[in-house]
Amino acid sequence: MKYKLIFLFAISIFIQLFLISCRGEEVGGSTYFLDNQSAYDLTSKSWGIEVIVNSGEKLEIGGAASFGGNPGLVGQLVLYRDSLGTEIVAYEQIPVVESLWLVDVIDDSQYGSIYYTLIVTDAMIK
């Protein structure tokens, strides 16, 4: 799982650099993390990738890039958990609510890079 995450991160960086070189414009990037402080292993299938975040782990679960500015926090988040061998919805944000996420500005240039982290606890799980 760790290698899959590193591979996805490397591909993300490569794509951003490739797009910058092709268009000659700056790209802003947002990276989304899930800090799973619940007692459940959670699966995110949002933003085009499937990531399992074990209880007590913090992992990247998606991201977005945009020419000419930072895209911010976009889309929707649905987290799943296992219940007796069946995958059920454990948590939803449709659409995502930025005020529920921690925001860490990595690069505060005009385009910049921002990390968003959602901390999920047992009280939030269905």
N, CA, C and O of each residue as an XYZ file, in Angstrom:
504
protein
N       0.827     -1.189      0.000
C       0.000      0.000      0.000
C       0.873      1.254      0.000
O       0.568      2.229     -0.687
N       1.969      1.224      0.781
C       2.849      2.379      0.861
C       3.448      2.682     -0.514
O       3.555      3.844     -0.905
N       3.840      1.627     -1.250
C       4.438      1.827     -2.564
C       3.404      2.364     -3.558
O       3.736      3.172     -4.426
N       2.156      1.917     -3.431
C       1.093      2.412     -4.293
C       0.900      3.915     -4.074
O       0.732      4.665     -5.036
N       0.923      4.353     -2.826
C       0.761      5.758     -2.512
C       1.933      6.574     -3.046
O       1.732      7.647     -3.616
N       3.162      6.073     -2.866
C       4.338      6.768     -3.372
C       4.269      6.863     -4.894
O       4.586      7.907     -5.464
N       3.855      5.773     -5.561
C       3.718      5.778     -7.003
C       2.691      6.811     -7.451
O       2.950      7.564     -8.390
N       1.529      6.862     -6.799
C       0.499      7.834     -7.161
C       0.987      9.257     -6.967
O       0.709     10.130     -7.789
N       1.718      9.493     -5.881
C       2.252     10.828     -5.614
C       3.263     11.212     -6.694
O       3.239     12.339     -7.188
N       4.144     10.295     -7.062
C       5.150     10.569     -8.089
C       4.485     10.856     -9.433
O       4.897     11.773    -10.144
N       3.464     10.085     -9.784
C       2.733     10.318    -11.033
C       2.071     11.690    -11.006
O       2.096     12.411    -12.003
N       1.485     12.051     -9.883
C       0.837     13.354     -9.736
C       1.830     14.484     -9.982
O       1.526     15.427    -10.713
N       3.003     14.398     -9.385
C       4.034     15.425     -9.560
C       4.471     15.472    -11.025
O       4.589     16.553    -11.601
N       4.713     14.298    -11.632
C       5.134     14.240    -13.032
C       4.106     14.902    -13.933
O       4.472     15.675    -14.818
N       2.834     14.618    -13.728
C       1.782     15.191    -14.566
C       1.756     16.702    -14.420
O       1.639     17.420    -15.413
N       1.866     17.191    -13.188
C       1.862     18.634    -12.976
C       3.047     19.291    -13.685
O       2.879     20.321    -14.337
N       4.234     18.710    -13.565
C       5.409     19.274    -14.225
C       5.277     19.217    -15.743
O       5.647     20.164    -16.438
N       4.754     18.118    -16.253
C       4.543     17.985    -17.692
C       3.575     19.045    -18.198
O       3.820     19.672    -19.228
N       2.486     19.244    -17.482
C       1.499     20.236    -17.909
C       2.071     21.644    -17.873
O       1.777     22.461    -18.745
N       2.881     21.924    -16.872
C       3.512     23.244    -16.782
C       4.404     23.475    -18.000
O       4.349     24.536    -18.621
N       5.218     22.490    -18.337
C       6.151     22.651    -19.453
C       5.419     22.768    -20.786
O       5.889     23.468    -21.682
N       4.297     22.107    -20.931
C       3.556     22.144    -22.188
C       2.813     23.456    -22.383
O       2.778     23.987    -23.493
N       2.241     23.966    -21.357
C       1.396     25.145    -21.487
C       2.134     26.445    -21.212
O       1.695     27.514    -21.634
N       3.247     26.355    -20.510
C       3.974     27.571    -20.178
C       3.269     28.402    -19.117
O       3.616     29.564    -18.909
N       2.300     27.827    -18.456
C       1.568     28.524    -17.404
C       1.817     27.832    -16.076
O       2.183     26.658    -16.023
N       1.612     28.583    -15.007
C       1.794     27.985    -13.691
C       0.558     27.190    -13.295
O      -0.566     27.524    -13.671
N       0.790     26.136    -12.532
C      -0.283     25.261    -12.062
C      -0.353     25.323    -10.552
O       0.668     25.231     -9.870
N      -1.551     25.479    -10.033
C      -1.764     25.389     -8.599
C      -2.228     23.991     -8.259
O      -2.947     23.366     -9.039
N      -1.827     23.494     -7.106
C      -2.181     22.132     -6.748
C      -2.744     22.012     -5.344
O      -2.283     22.680     -4.418
N      -3.732     21.166     -5.196
C      -4.311     20.835     -3.898
C      -4.151     19.336     -3.669
O      -4.385     18.534     -4.573
N      -3.756     18.966     -2.467
C      -3.600     17.563     -2.108
C      -4.491     17.293     -0.903
O      -4.492     18.058      0.061
N      -5.256     16.190     -0.962
C      -6.225     15.865      0.079
C      -5.745     14.665      0.887
O      -5.339     13.646      0.328
N      -5.796     14.801      2.212
C      -5.362     13.746      3.129
C      -6.512     13.351      4.040
O      -7.380     14.164      4.357
N      -6.504     12.090      4.456
C      -7.447     11.597      5.463
C      -6.638     11.132      6.663
O      -5.779     10.258      6.545
N      -6.918     11.723      7.816
C      -6.301     11.317      9.085
C      -7.361     10.497      9.813
O      -8.269     11.047     10.436
N      -7.232      9.177      9.727
C      -8.248      8.266     10.252
C      -7.990      7.972     11.730
O      -7.191      7.100     12.070
N      -8.665      8.698     12.582
C      -8.550      8.480     14.021
C      -9.738      7.697     14.561
O      -9.992      7.677     15.765
N     -10.463      7.052     13.648
C     -11.584      6.204     14.062
C     -11.078      4.789     14.331
O      -9.911      4.480     14.088
N     -11.956      3.945     14.828
C     -11.609      2.551     15.110
C     -11.743      1.661     13.871
O     -11.457      0.465     13.932
N     -12.177      2.243     12.746
C     -12.447      1.482     11.525
C     -11.391      1.746     10.455
O     -10.837      2.843     10.378
N     -11.116      0.737      9.634
C     -10.369      0.950      8.406
C     -11.357      1.545      7.413
O     -12.459      1.024      7.246
N     -10.971      2.629      6.753
C     -11.876      3.327      5.846
C     -11.331      3.312      4.424
O     -10.120      3.372      4.211
N     -12.237      3.232      3.456
C     -11.863      3.247      2.048
C     -12.448      4.487      1.391
O     -13.640      4.770      1.511
N     -11.585      5.225      0.693
C     -12.020      6.373     -0.104
C     -11.926      5.984     -1.568
O     -10.912      5.448     -2.015
N     -12.989      6.258     -2.312
C     -12.993      6.024     -3.762
C     -13.204      7.341     -4.491
O     -13.593      7.357     -5.659
N     -12.950      8.426     -3.810
C     -13.154      9.750     -4.371
C     -11.943     10.181     -5.187
O     -10.858      9.620     -5.037
N     -12.123     11.160     -6.037
C     -11.060     11.766     -6.851
C     -10.336     10.769     -7.743
O      -9.156     10.938     -8.051
N     -11.052      9.730     -8.155
C     -10.530      8.828     -9.157
C      -9.572      7.747     -8.689
O      -9.052      6.993     -9.512
N      -9.327      7.653     -7.396
C      -8.457      6.582     -6.892
C      -9.105      5.926     -5.674
O      -9.890      6.551     -4.961
N      -8.768      4.676     -5.452
C      -9.250      3.955     -4.278
C      -8.099      3.819     -3.293
O      -7.043      3.282     -3.628
N      -8.310      4.312     -2.073
C      -7.277      4.270     -1.040
C      -7.885      3.723      0.243
O      -8.940      4.182      0.682
N      -7.220      2.745      0.839
C      -7.644      2.225      2.140
C      -6.781      2.893      3.202
O      -5.553      2.807      3.165
N      -7.436      3.561      4.150
C      -6.733      4.234      5.235
C      -7.055      3.471      6.515
O      -8.172      3.540      7.028
N      -6.078      2.753      7.013
C      -6.271      1.963      8.222
C      -6.474      2.864      9.429
O      -6.055      4.022      9.434
N      -7.112      2.325     10.436
C      -7.317      3.050     11.687
C      -5.968      3.533     12.207
O      -5.013      2.759     12.280
N      -5.891      4.807     12.567
C      -4.654      5.380     13.105
C      -3.679      5.881     12.060
O      -2.605      6.366     12.417
N      -4.013      5.782     10.770
C      -3.123      6.228      9.694
C      -3.592      7.543      9.088
O      -4.766      7.905      9.165
N      -2.632      8.253      8.477
C      -2.926      9.443      7.686
C      -2.323      9.210      6.305
O      -1.121      8.978      6.178
N      -3.171      9.274      5.263
C      -2.714      9.026      3.901
C      -3.326     10.033      2.936
O      -4.380     10.610      3.200
N      -2.641     10.231      1.810
C      -3.175     11.038      0.720
C      -4.296     10.261      0.050
O      -4.143      9.081     -0.266
N      -5.438     10.936     -0.167
C      -6.577     10.251     -0.783
C      -6.996     10.895     -2.106
O      -7.936     10.426     -2.748
N      -6.314     11.958     -2.518
C      -6.666     12.588     -3.783
C      -6.032     13.943     -3.942
O      -5.198     14.361     -3.139
N      -6.441     14.621     -4.989
C      -5.913     15.950     -5.244
C      -6.489     16.531     -6.514
O      -7.250     15.884     -7.233
N      -6.102     17.778     -6.774
C      -6.557     18.471     -7.972
C      -5.504     19.493     -8.354
O      -4.754     19.976     -7.506
N      -5.455     19.817     -9.630
C      -4.539     20.835    -10.138
C      -5.308     21.731    -11.094
O      -6.303     21.321    -11.693
N      -4.826     22.965    -11.227
C      -5.524     23.914    -12.078
C      -4.533     24.924    -12.644
O      -3.663     25.411    -11.923
N      -4.660     25.241    -13.927
C      -3.841     26.282    -14.532
C      -4.323     27.644    -14.052
O      -5.526     27.891    -13.970
N      -3.394     28.512    -13.739
C      -3.727     29.886    -13.410
C      -4.266     30.113    -12.013
O      -4.723     31.217    -11.719
N      -4.235     29.117    -11.135
C      -4.710     29.308     -9.770
C      -4.827     27.985     -9.054
O      -4.716     26.924     -9.669
N      -5.050     28.043     -7.765
C      -5.206     26.824     -6.984
C      -6.668     26.386     -7.032
O      -7.560     27.206     -6.818
N      -6.927     25.107     -7.310
C      -8.312     24.652     -7.428
C      -9.059     24.582     -6.110
O     -10.290     24.561     -6.100
N      -8.336     24.546     -4.996
C      -8.990     24.425     -3.701
C      -9.483     23.020     -3.443
O      -8.955     22.050     -3.986
N     -10.486     22.922     -2.619
C     -11.064     21.638     -2.240
C     -12.328     21.442     -3.065
O     -13.315     22.152     -2.873
N     -12.300     20.487     -3.978
C     -13.405     20.311     -4.922
C     -13.938     18.885     -4.880
O     -13.260     17.963     -4.426
N     -15.156     18.725     -5.360
C     -15.732     17.388     -5.500
C     -16.535     16.952     -4.289
O     -17.130     17.757     -3.573
N     -16.524     15.652     -4.094
C     -17.255     15.058     -2.978
C     -16.415     13.952     -2.359
O     -15.523     13.397     -3.000
N     -16.715     13.642     -1.099
C     -15.994     12.590     -0.387
C     -17.000     11.592      0.168
O     -17.952     11.963      0.855
N     -16.771     10.314     -0.143
C     -17.553      9.238      0.449
C     -16.562      8.211      0.973
O     -15.706      7.723      0.235
N     -16.689      7.888      2.263
C     -15.831      6.891      2.892
C     -16.663      5.651      3.203
O     -17.824      5.748      3.600
N     -16.052      4.494      3.015
C     -16.727      3.222      3.242
C     -16.001      2.445      4.341
O     -14.806      2.628      4.569
N     -16.757      1.574      5.013
C     -16.162      0.652      5.985
C     -16.790     -0.719      5.780
O     -17.841     -0.851      5.153
N     -16.131     -1.728      6.316
C     -16.629     -3.092      6.197
C     -17.579     -3.395      7.360
O     -17.284     -3.086      8.514
N     -18.712     -3.999      7.036
C     -19.659     -4.443      8.051
C     -20.088     -5.867      7.702
O     -20.923     -6.080      6.822
N     -19.509     -6.829      8.399
C     -19.812     -8.243      8.179
C     -19.626     -8.654      6.720
O     -20.454     -9.362      6.148
N     -18.524     -8.195      6.131
C     -18.194     -8.561      4.765
C     -18.858     -7.714      3.694
O     -18.670     -7.968      2.504
N     -19.625     -6.717      4.091
C     -20.301     -5.832      3.141
C     -19.764     -4.419      3.312
O     -19.627     -3.928      4.433
N     -19.462     -3.773      2.197
C     -18.976     -2.399      2.234
C     -20.168     -1.449      2.375
O     -21.086     -1.470      1.555
N     -20.146     -0.614      3.423
C     -21.232      0.340      3.649
C     -20.662      1.750      3.763
O     -19.497      1.937      4.113
N     -21.499      2.734      3.462
C     -21.084      4.128      3.588
C     -20.909      4.455      5.063
O     -21.810      4.242      5.874
N     -19.728      4.980      5.396
C     -19.417      5.321      6.783
C     -19.467      6.824      7.025
O     -19.757      7.275      8.133
N     -19.180      7.596      5.973
C     -19.122      9.057      6.111
C     -19.244      9.680      4.723
O     -18.722      9.143      3.746
N     -19.945     10.829      4.644
C     -20.118     11.526      3.373
C     -19.976     13.024      3.539
O     -20.376     13.596      4.553
N     -19.399     13.651      2.522
C     -19.434     15.107      2.355
C     -19.755     15.345      0.887
O     -18.878     15.236      0.030
N     -21.008     15.670      0.598
C     -21.455     15.892     -0.777
C     -22.198     17.221     -0.825
O     -23.354     17.295     -0.408
N     -21.551     18.270     -1.327
C     -20.151     18.417     -1.729
C     -19.261     18.550     -0.492
O     -19.756     18.642      0.632
N     -17.944     18.558     -0.709
C     -17.030     18.710      0.421
C     -17.239     20.078      1.061
O     -17.578     21.051      0.388
N     -17.029     20.133      2.375
C     -17.205     21.356      3.153
C     -15.822     21.762      3.660
O     -15.289     21.150      4.586
N     -15.247     22.796      3.050
C     -13.877     23.192      3.355
C     -13.678     23.534      4.829
O     -12.591     23.312      5.361
N     -14.683     24.058      5.493
C     -14.533     24.460      6.903
C     -14.301     23.262      7.828
O     -13.889     23.447      8.973
N     -14.557     22.039      7.354
C     -14.339     20.837      8.160
C     -12.931     20.266      7.991
O     -12.569     19.307      8.672
N     -12.143     20.841      7.101
C     -10.806     20.350      6.779
C      -9.755     21.300      7.355
O      -9.983     22.507      7.440
N      -8.610     20.752      7.748
C      -7.466     21.562      8.135
C      -6.758     21.987      6.860
O      -6.586     21.181      5.945
N      -6.345     23.249      6.794
C      -5.709     23.789      5.599
C      -4.269     24.159      5.926
O      -4.003     24.898      6.873
N      -3.336     23.629      5.120
C      -1.915     23.911      5.301
C      -1.372     24.437      3.977
O      -1.237     23.688      3.009
N      -1.058     25.740      3.945
C      -0.530     26.349      2.730
C       0.951     26.009      2.634
O       1.755     26.456      3.453
N       1.305     25.217      1.629
C       2.680     24.765      1.431
C       3.470     25.809      0.663
O       4.638     26.053      0.966
N       2.850     26.420     -0.320
C       3.479     27.446     -1.146
C       2.446     28.543     -1.330
O       1.393     28.314     -1.924
N       2.741     29.734     -0.823
C       1.741     30.795     -0.853
C       1.904     31.740     -2.039
O       1.458     32.886     -1.987
N       2.537     31.265     -3.102
C       2.604     32.073     -4.320
C       1.194     32.201     -4.891
O       0.246     31.631     -4.351
N       1.063     32.938     -5.967
C      -0.257     33.157     -6.560
C      -0.961     31.848     -6.885
O      -2.178     31.743     -6.725
N      -0.206     30.845     -7.341
C      -0.802     29.585     -7.746
C      -0.762     28.588     -6.598
O      -1.783     28.000     -6.243
N       0.381     28.405     -6.036
C       0.577     27.701     -4.796
C       0.187     26.244     -4.712
O      -0.359     25.643     -5.637
N       0.499     25.718     -3.555
C       0.215     24.334     -3.227
C      -0.407     24.304     -1.832
O       0.135     24.878     -0.888
N      -1.530     23.640     -1.716
C      -2.257     23.588     -0.451
C      -2.561     22.139     -0.107
O      -2.995     21.367     -0.962
N      -2.333     21.773      1.149
C      -2.705     20.459      1.669
C      -3.967     20.618      2.510
O      -4.049     21.502      3.363
N      -4.944     19.758      2.262
C      -6.186     19.720      3.033
C      -6.232     18.390      3.768
O      -6.012     17.339      3.167
N      -6.521     18.430      5.076
C      -6.587     17.205      5.874
C      -7.926     17.135      6.599
O      -8.332     18.078      7.277
N      -8.595     16.010      6.444
C      -9.827     15.741      7.192
C      -9.504     14.734      8.276
O      -9.001     13.648      7.989
N      -9.788     15.085      9.515
C      -9.612     14.168     10.641
C     -10.962     13.512     10.908
O     -11.945     14.190     11.208
N     -10.999     12.178     10.795
C     -12.227     11.426     11.010
C     -12.124     10.673     12.336
O     -11.152      9.964     12.594
N     -13.149     10.845     13.168
C     -13.215     10.188     14.470
C     -14.426      9.253     14.512
O     -15.280      9.294     13.626
N     -14.494      8.411     15.547
C     -15.623      7.495     15.697
C     -16.971      8.224     15.730
O     -17.971      7.698     15.240
N     -17.002      9.423     16.303
C     -18.235     10.174     16.413
C     -18.801     10.569     15.045
O     -19.995     10.845     14.926
N     -17.954     10.597     14.017
C     -18.373     10.982     12.675
C     -18.863      9.810     11.841
O     -19.519     10.015     10.820
N     -18.560      8.590     12.253
C     -18.834      7.389     11.472
C     -20.288      6.935     11.674
O     -20.810      6.942     12.789
N     -20.918      6.546     10.572
C     -22.294      6.017     10.629
C     -22.259      4.570     11.059
O     -23.307      3.934     11.173
